[in-house]
């Protein structure tokens, strides 16, 4: 039976005024919803008909009657008790704090889908629009509407003195993004003659309201910080007028409905305004403009001026079709950018939470150095309350990976002046640096080529390369002809994001990352000559050449990574019984090595079979077991390494003491000459010592204690599992987007006619009555308070790829396997076939030393770069 009980009211419904809600029809009948107006008296058992006017500054209750059940009452929305706005939308019930929607008991047994223990949400009101037919003159042939925001929204906000606060502007765009300005469209900032310093874009697909609010609330906090900088020449109390937040959603039918509810609650979105066709032209994007004064956090709590929220100019672009993220960036850069002409553009993915001052710190990088074309901050893994997510080794290993990348890799590349990739999740660009030349060639031209790189439109190399289009943009910026742009890493700007916490999600994400970065890295090295046509000084160009060599060495090392790890495993497990005082007999060691070797090879073969044409989601447990095996294998390799090292050092010390006498200096020199000590102790220890020192220098060492071991045990899976799946799926260059070529008409069609004075005029049915606007607003607020059980998403089957792509995949994997097998064969062969390389022991010792010293050398380069970055930061801020 449905009955909402307030624990503060002894089981009776709280005595709040009423609101309207449809009664629920009987099941298995054609009975339609009917509207019923009710008011609530102080007696909880009495419900009397009445009308609650839109001007009442109180919360209402919905009433729904189901035949054979009790009446249900539920408040629209709650806010903490004592809130300054408790009497407006979101007001708290008497004696109780808000923040949560109503919870209901078990539904009647005759309800569809009902059953013991099931919980439900209040039935949604059937949308009932009181539309007014308005005659609207087209602006330059374009449909542009100004519609008032709901009164209930205005009751929550402070400023109501200008049209931007009281009205929402709708534009039905019927053009390509590149033609937006040419077709006569304008934005509110143009009409109000405002200059835009910061243009922030939030790109989303179908993210839910929690992810959206996490990002949007973080952005609004950053804008509040900009307005608090009273001494700044650029910012200050009116600084919000120089910031525009653009939200681009990829597909009208793809956007999460509760995210739309958040936007409606913020006054940015109104249902019923959008149209499919204007004057025979299909609408490509629905654009809503409003200056909001409401922020909604990830807990669905409303925050206004009393919480420090400042007005924020919001531009919401809801694309009609799903056309990929890069098309969303086209709307941002090609449609809106030329109209606003911002100084700095900030890119954020919905789900990334920027730090409280991060956007200001990013902007400051551009303000200090006029040669900075792009900058990025630190991407942090979201670890949950008290770091609880670190209990998941998958999350912990990624946390270590992210941290070391931000401590060693990004600072080094920042010193070079070329960061290989500015992450799209949180980065910024100087708008003028992105612009093409007079011939239409330049960074944006290369960047947007990726929109067409799918199917048979591009060769496989280019298609894979544009899976990491951010890398292409970064290289084109630093190599821009007749320019001297550099890229910068801002360590005091950060953004938190969710990382994959399941094996299939993790493998799928890294497939695109690895393939895109591999081919984009080849692109930058193949086009190394472009740097010499730039205006960089000779020293900077030589630094770029050194960076190319460094990246080339990394590329070769990663190509042979699968063979290198197998060789480390093979050498260590065969050497454990050859040192003095082995842990077990030679026969036992041989048996253990043979068994592990066969399992290792078998799992490698199994992975190639699985990766060829299967999704990780279909083999979740197989991949999980493989990762567990490799973690155990890594544990055994570490045991062998420690045992061999300890015994080897003991023997080396004895030999050194015998050869050099009792002098300490002589013993140390003799010890260094011992290959075991050099190759293992010095190289390995120096690598991890640099990790610790660099982490402490950046005042961020905790990952070394919480995530290092998990990363070490996961490292074989990074090499074997991720690389195999990525290379075996180079033919898959899809973004998970299907074609969307049809024209919908579910929103309505606008047809025009000429007036006597020759102007075009159209009739548009739009909701303007406050009664209807408030109902929509109430529904959006109620929707945010509903308890929602997350849906398990099911992915569509993969689209069949072209034979050309598959044949390339086969050839690439064949060459990769063959080259790694040749390497392994040369090192591990115990016969005299490769005697010109020395015997097995010599080859194994030499190559193991090469691997370990290569790792140490690459770490040393990164460590020096990190130290230089910190040194330069002292002078550059």
N, C-alpha and C positions, 0 to 999 in steps of 0.2 A: 504494500500500500504506500502511496506517495504522501508524505507529510514532512514538511520542513519544520524542524524544531530549533528554537534558539535556546541554548543552554543557560543563558542569562535570564530567561523568561519562563522557567519551570515548564518547559515543553510546549509553551504556547508560542505562536508566531509573533514576532516583534511588531508592536503597534506603529507601523510606518504607513504613510499615505500610499495610495494605490497607483498602479500603472496598468497599462493595457496589454493583454496577451491573448492570442487565440485559444479557444478551447480545442482540445485534441479530439479528433473524430474517432468513432468506433472503428475497430479494425475489421478488415474484410468487407467494407462497405464503400460506397461511392460518396459518402457524406463529406461535404466540403467543410473547410475551416470557417468558423464564424467568429466575429469580433465581439468581445464583451467588455464593457467598461465597469469597473468596480472601484469601490473605496473601502478602506479598512477602518473599522471602529476600534475603540479601546478594548472591546470584548473580543478575545481571540476567536470565539466560536461564531461570530456574526460577520457576515460579508454582505454589504448593501451596495446596490448599484449607485454609481455616481460618476463624476468626471473630474479628473485631475488635470488642471490647466497646465499648459507648457510653461507658464511663467512661475509656477510653484517652485520654490527653491528647496525641494525635498526629494527624497528618493521614493520610488514607487515599488509596489509589489506586483508581480505577475500572478494571475490566477488561471489555472487550467483545470477543467473538469473532465474526468474520464469515467464513463459509465461503469458503475460497480466499484468505484474507488473513492477515496477521500479527496478533498480539495487540496491542491498544492499551492503554497505561496512561497515566493523566492525573491529576495532583494536583487536589484540590478547589479550593484557593484558595492564593494566595501573599501573603506580606507581606514587607517589607524584612528582609534578613538581620540578625540581632541584635536583632530586636524582642523586647520583654518577653513577648510572647505567641506566640513562634514555635512553641511546642509545642502551641498550641491551634488552633482553627479559624483558618485563615489563616496557619499557620506556614510558614516558608520551607523550601525544599528545601536539603539540605546544599550549602554552597558557593555557592548562587545566591540572588539577591534575588528577591523576589516581585513581585506587582503585575500580572503578565500571565498569561493563561491559556495553555494549550497550543496550539501551532500544528501543523497536520498537513500532510502532503504531499498529492500528488494522489490522489484516490480511485481505486479500481479502475474499469476501463473499463466493467464490467458494472453499476456503480451508477447508479441513476436520477439524472439531473441532473449526473453526474460528467463530468469531462473534464480534459484537461491544464491545469495551472495553477490548477484550482479548489481552494479551501480550505474546510474544513468545521469544525464544532465537534463536541464529543463528543455522541453521541446521548443524548437525554434519557431518564432512567429512567422507566419506566412507573410512574405513581403507584400505590403499594401501601399502603393504609391499614390499620393494625391498630386498628380502632375498638372502643372499649369502649361497651357500652350502659349509659348512666347514667340513673337515675331522678332527674329534676330537678323540684323544686317551682317552679311559676311564681311570680314575685314580682309580686303585684298583677295577675296575668294576663299578665305579660310574661316572655319567655324571656331570662334573664340567666345567663351561664355564667362561671365562673372556671376557667381552664385553665392548667396549669403551662407555663412556657417551656422550650425544649430545654436539656438539660444542657450541650451544647456552646456554647450562647449564654452560659450562666451562667459557664462557664470563662473567658470573656473579660472579664467585668465584675467590679467590685470589691465592690459592696454587694449582699448577699443576705439582709439582716436583716429585710426587710419584704415583705409580700405584693405590694406594688406593683412590686417588683423581680423577684419570682420567678413571678408569675402574670400572665396576660393576661386581661382581662375583656371578654366579648363580649355585646352587646345587640342583639337582633333587633327593631328599631323597626317597628311596624305602624301608625304614625299619621302625620298631617301634621305638619310642623315646629311649627306654631302650637299643637298639642295635646300636645307632648312632655312638658311639665311636668304638665299636667292629667291625663294618662294614667298618672301615677305613676312615670315614669322618673327615675332619679337617676344622678349621675356619681360617680366615685371621690372627687373633691374634696369633694362633699357628705358622703360617708361618713366622710372623714377630717377634716371640719370645717376645711378650709383656705380662706383668703381669696385671691381672685384679683385681682392688680393689673393684670397684662397678659394679654390673651387674643389670641393670634396665630392668624390663619387663613391657610392655604395652599390656594388653589383650583386644581384641575387638571382636565384632561379626558383627553387621551391622551399627555401629555408622557412622554418616555423617562426612563430612570434618570439620565442625565447632567444633564438640566435639573432633575429633582427633587432630586438630591444637591447641585447647585449652590445651590439655595435652602435646603434643609433644613440643610446643613452651615453655611451662613452664619447661619441663625437660631440654631443651637446655639452658634456662636462668640459671638454677641451675648448669649446667656443666660450663657455663661461670663464675659463681661465684667461683666454685672450682679452676678454672685456675687463678683467681684474687688473691688467697691467697698465696702471694709470700713468706711469712714467714713459711708456713707449711712444715713439713718434707715430707709429703705425696703428697701434691698438688703443684700447681704452674703453670707457663705458659704451660708446657707440660702435665698437669694433665689429659687432655682429652684422652691421650693414655691409661689411667688406667680405663676408663669408657667405657662400652659397653651398648648400648641401644637395647634391643630386643623387636621387635613388633611381636606379635603372633595374627594372625587373624583366627577366627574359621570358616573355610569353604570358599573355593574359590568362590563358587557361591553365598555366603551370603554377602561378603564384599561390602560396598557401593562404586559404581564406582567413585564417586568424591573423596573419600578417596584415591583410587588408583591414581587418578590424582595428588593429593598432593604429594604422594610418588614419582611419576614419575617426578614432578617438582623439587623435592629435589635430584633427581639423584639416588634414591634408587631402583626404580622399572622400568622395561622396558617390554613392551608388546612384545609378539612373541618369548620369550625365553623358556617359560615353556613347558614341555611335560608331557603327561599322563602316558606313559609306557616306561621304559628303559630296554632293554634286556629281555622283557617278564615279568618284575616286575612292578606292578602298583606303581606310585609315590604317596607317602603319604603326602609329604610336599614340597613346592617350597621355597627355601631359597635364599634370595638376600642379598649380603653384599656390603656396600659402606660407605665411610667416607664422609659425606655430610658437606657442608659449607653454606647451605641455610636453613633458618627457615621460616616457613609460619605461621603467626598468625591467629587468628580466624576471622579476617576481610579479609583474603586472601591477605594480604600484604607480600611481600617477604622481608626478612631481611638477610643481609650478614655481612661480616667482619666489614663494616662501622658502624653497629649497635651493635657491640660487640659480634657477634656470633663467636664461636670457632668451629673447626672441631669436629664432633661427629661420632663415629663409630656406624653404624646402622646395625643391623641384623634383616631382615624382613623375618619372617616365615609365609608363606601363606599355611595353611593346606588345603589339597585337599577336605577333608570331614568335615562336621559340627559334632564335637564330644564333645562338652561342654567345659566349661572354665577349668575344672580340667584337661582335656587332654592337653589344652594349657599350663598349668603349668608343665605337664609331659615333654613337649618339652623343656621348659625352664630349669627345674631342672635335668631331666634325660638325655636329648640329649646334650644340650649346656653346662650345668654346669660342668660335668666332664672334658670337654675339656679346659674350661677357669679357673676352680678352683678359683672362686672369693672369696673375703673375706666377703663381704656383698651383699646380694640380696635385691633389692627394688621392691615391687609389686605395680603396679598402674593399675587402670581401666581407659580405655579411657573415657574421660568426666570429670575426676578429674584433677583439676589444682593445682599442687604443688606450695607452696609459694616460693619466690625468693631464700631463703636460707634453705629451709626445708630439702632437701636431704642431705646437709652438716650437719645440726643439727642432723638428724637421724643417719648418719654415725658416728658422734662424740660420740653418746651414746655407740656405740660398741667399739670405740677407747679408751674411758675412762675406761669402766668397761669390763674386759675380760670375765665376767660371764654372760653378757647379750646375750641371744640367739635370742631374738626378740624385736622389738620396733615398736611403732606406734606414729603418730602425731594426731593432732586435725582434725577431719573432720568437715568442716564448710558447712552450707547450703548456696548456691549461692542465693543472695538476689537481684541481679540486680542493675541498676544504682540508687544511692541514696536510696537503700533499698525498691524499689517500690514493690518487691514481698511480702513484709510484709503486704501489703493490702489484700493479700489472707490469710485468717485465717488458712488454711491448712498448708501453708508454714511457717507462723509465729509460729504455735504450734510446728512444727518440728524443727524450729530454736531454740526454748527454750529447747526442749528435747535434741538436740545435744549439746547445750551449757552446760546444767547442767550435762550431762553425762561426758563431758570433764573437768568439774570443780570439780565434786564430785566423780563420779564412777571410772573413769580411774586413777586419782591420788591415790585413796584408794587401788585399785588393784595393782598399781605399787609399793606401799609400801609393800603389801603382797608378791610381787614377781611373782604373777600369774595374768595376765590380761586375763579375760575369753575369749575375742576375739580380735585379732589384725585384724582390718578391711582390707579385701582384696583390697579395693579401694585405700588404702595408708598405707603400712606397710613395714617392713624390717626384714630380718632374717640373722643370721650368718650361712654361708654355711656349716661350719664344724659341727655345732650343729644339723643340719637337717639330717645328714647322718645316715644310718642304720648301725647296727653292722655287724659282720662277718657272722651272720646267716640270714641276710636280714631283720631283725626286727628293727623297729625304727620309728621315727616321719614321715618320708616320706612314709614308707610302710603303716602306718595307714591312712595317708592323701590320698594316691592314691587308697585306697580301695573304696573310694567314687565314682570312675569312673564306677565301676561295680554294684553299689547299685541302681538298677532300675528294674522294672518289677518284676519277680518272683525270681530274683537272691538273694534277701535278705529279711529278715523278716521286718515287718513294722516299728518296733522300730529302727532298724539300718538304714533303708532307710530314715526315717525322720531325724534321727540324722545327716546323711551326707548331709542334706540340709544346715547345718551349719558346713561344714568340717573345716573351720578356727578354730572353737572352739576345735575340736578334735586335730588339730595340736598344738594348744597352750598348751593343757593339756599334750600331749605326750612329749613336750619339757621340761616342768618343772618336769615331773615325769620320765624322761629318766633314765634308769638304769645306775648306776655307774657314774652319772654326777650331776652337781649342777648348772644347767642353770636357769636363771630368765628372766622375761619379764619386759620391761620398757616402761613407757609413757613419751614421749618427748613433753612438752607443747609448746615449741617454734618452732615446726615443724607443718605445717598445709597444708591441701589440701581442695580446694573448690569443691563442687560437686552439681549437680542439685538434688533437692528433688522432689518427686511427687507433682504436683500441681492440680491434678484432683482426685476425690474420687475413681474411679475404679482402677487407677494406684496405689494409696496409699494403698488400701486394698490388692491388689494382691501382692505388695512388702512385706507387713507386714505378710502375710500368711506364706511365706517361712522363714522369720526372726523368727517369734514367734514359729513355729513348730520346726524349727531347733535348736533354743536356748533352748527350753523346753527339748527336748530329749537329746541334747548334755550336758545340765546341769545335767540331770539324769545320763548320762554316767560318768561324772567326779566324781559324788558323789558315784556311785556304785563301781567305781574303786579307791576309796580313798587310798587303801592299797599300790598302786603302788608308791606313794610318798616315802614310807618308804624303798624302794629298791634303792632310789637315794642316792647321796653323799651329800645332804644338811645337814647342822648341825641341831642339835635337836631343836634349837630355831626356825629355818626356817620351820621345819616340823610341829611344834606346831602351827605356824602362818598359815600354809596351812590348818590344821585341823579347826582352828577358821574360816578361809575363807569358808571352806565347810559348817560349821554350819550356817554362815551368808547367804550363797547362798541357803541353805535348807530352812531357814526361809523365804527368799524372794520367793522361789518356792511355798511354802505352801500359803503364802499370796496372790500370784498371782492366785493360783488355786481357792481361794475363793473370788477373786476380784469382780466377778459379783454379788455374794450374799452380799458382804460387801457394795457395792455401793447402792444396793437396800435397805439395812437396814438403811443406812444413810439417804436416801430419805424418807423412811417410818417413821423413828423416828422424823426427823425434821418437816415433814409436819403434823404429828399428834400432835406434841408438841407445835405448834405455837399458838394454841388457849388456852393452859393451863397455859401460863405465865400471870403475871399481865399486864393489859392494852394491850390485843391482838389487832392486826391491824383490825380484823373483828370478827364477832360473831362466836360462836362455830359451829352453823349450817352451816354458809358460809364456814368456814374452813373445815368442814367435807365433804361438797360437792366438794370443790376444790381438797381435798386429794383423794376422791373416783374417780373423773373423771381422774385425773392424774395417779392414780394407775392402772386403767383399761387400759388407753392408753399405759402406760409403759409396762404392761404385754402383751398386744396385740402386741406391736412392737417387744418384745422379741420373741414371738412365730413366728411372721412374718419373723424375721431374720433367725430363724432356718429353716423355710420352704425354704426361698430364698437361703440360703447357701448350702443346700443339693442338689448339682448337678447343680448349676447355677453360671455363671461368674458374677463378679461385673459389667462388661461392659454391660451386658444385663439388669441390674437393676440399672442403674446409678442414675436415678431420685428418685427411692425408697430409695436407700442408702443416697442420699443427704438430702431428707426430714427427714429421721430418725436421721441423724446427727444434723440437725437444731432443731428437737424436743428435743433431748438430751441436746443441748446447752441452749435452753429455760428452760428446766427442771433444769439444773444446776444453771441458774440465779435465779429461784424460791427457790431452796435449799439454795443458798447463802443468799437470802433475809431472809429466815426463820432462818438461822444460826445467822446472824447479829442481828436480832430482839430478838431472844431468848437469845443471849449472852448479849446484852445491858441490857435487863430487868433482866436477871439473875444476872449480876454483880451489878446492882443497888440494887437488893434485898439482895445480899450477903454483900454488903458494909453496908447496914442498919443493918443487923443481926450482922455483925462483930463489928460495932460500939456499938450496944446495949450490946453485950456479953463482949467486952474487954474494955469498957470505952472509954476514950478520948486519950489514948496512941497510937501513930502512929505505933510503932513496934508491939504492941499487935493487932492492927487492921489488919496489913499486914499478920501476922501469922494466924489470924482468917479467913482472906480472902482466903488464900491458902488452908485452910481446906475445903472450899466450893467446892463441886464436879463440879458445873457448871464452876466456874472459872478455876479449875485445868484442866478439860477435854477439854475445848474449848479454852480459852484465852491462857493458857500457852503452850499447845501442838501445836495448830495451829500457833500461833504467833511465837513460837520458830522455827517451821519448816521453815516458810518464812523468818524469820530473819536470819537463817543460810544460806539460799539461797542468800540473799543480801550480807551478810558479806563475804561469800566465793567468790562471784562474784567480789567484790571490791578487795579482797586479790589477785585475779588473774588478776586484772586490766582490767576486761572485764565485766562491769556491764550493758551494754546497753540493752541486751536482757530482763532484768528485767523490763524495762520501755516500750519496744516495743512489747514484745511477751508474757508476763506473763498472761495477761487477756485472750488472745486467747487460751493459753494452758489450763487454768482453764476451759474455756467453752468447749474445745474439749476433756477434760479428760474423761467424761462419754462415749464418742464414742471410745476412746482408750480401755476402759474396756469392753464395751458391743458389739460394732460393730466388732472390730478387733479380739477379743478373740473368739467370736462366729464363725466368718467366718474361722478362723484358725483351731479351733478344729473340725469343721464340714468338713474340707477338709484335715484331716490328711492322708486320703487314697491317696491324690494327691501328689506324690513324684517326679513329673516330673520337668524338667528344661525348658520345652517348646521346646525340641529338638526332632525331628523325626529321625528315622533311616536313615542312608545314607550309603548303602552297595554296590552300583553299582560302576563300574569303567568307568570313562568318557574317551573319545578319541578325544575331540574337540580341544585339543591343539597340537595333533600330537603324533606319536609313533616313538621312536628311536630304530632302529635295528642295531646290531653290526656284525662285521665280524673280523676274525683273520687276521693280517698282516703276512708278511713273517717271521718277527722276533718273532711271537707268541703272540704279544700284541693285545688287543682288540681295534678296531677302529670303530667309528660310523660316519655317515653323518648326520649333523644337519643343518636345514635351520633356520638361525637366521638373524635378521636385523643388518647389520654392516655399511652400507653406511650412511654417515652423512646426506645425503638428507632425508633418511627415518627416521633416529634418530631425526633430527630436526623437521620433520613433527609431529612425535609422541609427542615431547616435546611441540611444539606449541599447539597441540590439548589439551594436559593436562593443559597448562596454560589458554587456552581459556575456557576450561570446568570450571575452578575455578572462572572465571569472569561472568559466566552465571547467570542470575537471576532465581532462582529456587523456585517454589511454593512447600512447604513441602507436601509430600504425606501423606494421612491418611492411616495408616497401619491397616490392618485387620488381626486379629489373626486366626489361624487355630482352628478348633474344638478340644476339648480335647480328648485325647486318652482314651478309656475305660479302667478303672483300674480293677485289679483282684478282685474277690469276697472276697478273704481273706483280702485285704486292706480295702474294704468297710465294712466288718463285724467288723474289728478292730475299724474303725471310729465310727460305731454305738455303740459299747460297751463303747468306751472311752467317747463319748458324753453323753451316758446314765448315766454313773458313775458320770461325771462332773455335770450334771443337778441334779441328785439325791442328791449328797452331799451338793450342794448349797441350794437346797430346804429344806433339813433337817435343815440346819443352820438357814435359814429364818424362818421356822416354829417354831423352838424352841424359837427364840427371839420374834417373833411377836404374838404368840398365846396368846390370852387374857383369855383363860379358865384356869382351875386348872390342866390341863393335865401335865404341866411341873412345877408344884408348887415347886418341890424340888430345882428348880433353882431360886426361888423367884417369886414375881409377875412381871407383865409386865414392870412396871416402873423401878424396880430394874434391871431386865435383860437388858432393853434398855439402861439405864444409864451406866451400867457396860460395856456392849459390845461396846457402842459408845466410851467410854473412852479407851477401849482396842484398837480399831481401830486407834483412833487419836494418842494415845501414841505410838503405833507401828510405825506409820508413822514418828512421831517425833524421836523415838529411832533409826530407820534405817537412818534417815537424820543425826542424831548426829554422828553415826558411820562413815558415809561418810564425814561429816565435819571434824572430827578429823583426818581421813586419808588424807584429802586434806591439812590440816595444817601441818601434818607430812611430806607430800610430799614437800611442800614449804620450810620447815626447812631443810630437807635433800638436797634439790636442792642447797642451799647456799654453801654446802660443796662439792657436787659432780659436780656442774656445769650443 
